[in-house]
Amino acid sequence: MASDFVVSAFLAAGLFLVLPSYFGSITLEVQTMLFGGMAMLAALVSDGQLGSAALVARMRGGLERAAVASQERRRCSPVNRSEA
């Protein structure tokens, strides 16, 4: 269990050093805010207050609703109709 915390800490430190270089156009204040939000989310997940299974189920439900809406738009689209 303790080794998981060590791996997580090194992974987070590495991401903290590497990821900002990909977001050069984002200001330091925004990067700090995003980092804080991610840290709070990670704390909630690791504490068990935000279950990863519930989060995955919620995301899957949102993707399924988006897929159904996309199918409906595609079905009603004049571009997709074939002329017989």
C-alpha positions in Angstrom: 0.0 0.0 0.0 2.8 2.4 0.9 4.6 1.7 -2.4 1.4 2.8 -4.3 1.7 6.2 -2.6 5.3 6.5 -3.6 4.6 5.6 -7.2 1.7 8.0 -7.3 3.8 10.8 -5.8 6.5 10.3 -8.4 4.0 10.1 -11.2 2.3 13.3 -10.1 5.6 15.1 -9.8 6.6 14.0 -13.3 3.3 15.2 -14.7 3.6 18.4 -12.8 6.9 19.0 -14.5 6.1 17.8 -18.0 2.5 18.8 -18.7 2.9 22.5 -18.4 5.3 22.5 -21.3 2.5 21.3 -23.5 0.2 24.2 -22.5 2.4 27.1 -23.3 -0.5 29.4 -24.2 -2.2 28.9 -20.8 -1.2 31.4 -18.1 0.4 30.4 -14.9 -2.7 31.3 -12.9 -4.8 28.9 -15.0 -2.3 26.1 -14.7 -2.3 26.6 -11.0 -6.1 26.5 -10.9 -6.2 23.3 -13.0 -3.6 21.6 -10.9 -5.5 22.5 -7.7 -8.7 21.0 -9.2 -7.0 17.9 -10.3 -5.4 17.5 -6.8 -8.8 17.9 -5.2 -10.3 15.3 -7.5 -7.5 12.9 -6.8 -8.0 13.4 -3.1 -11.7 12.6 -3.4 -11.1 9.5 -5.4 -8.3 8.2 -3.1 -10.4 8.9 0.0 -13.3 6.9 -1.4 -15.8 9.8 -1.4 -15.9 9.8 -5.1 -16.0 6.1 -6.2 -14.2 5.3 -9.4 -16.9 2.8 -10.3 -19.6 5.5 -9.9 -17.5 7.9 -11.9 -17.0 5.4 -14.8 -20.7 4.6 -14.8 -21.6 8.3 -14.9 -19.2 8.9 -17.8 -20.5 5.8 -19.6 -24.1 7.0 -19.3 -23.1 10.4 -20.7 -21.4 8.8 -23.6 -24.3 6.6 -24.3 -26.7 9.5 -24.3 -24.4 11.4 -26.7 -24.3 8.4 -29.0 -28.1 8.1 -29.1 -28.4 11.8 -29.8 -25.8 11.5 -32.5 -27.6 8.6 -34.1 -30.9 10.7 -34.1 -29.2 13.7 -35.7 -27.6 11.4 -38.3 -30.9 9.8 -39.0 -32.7 13.1 -39.5 -29.8 14.7 -41.5 -30.6 15.6 -45.2 -26.9 14.9 -46.0 -27.2 11.2 -45.1 -30.4 10.5 -47.2 -29.8 8.4 -50.3 -31.9 9.2 -53.3 -33.4 6.1 -54.9 
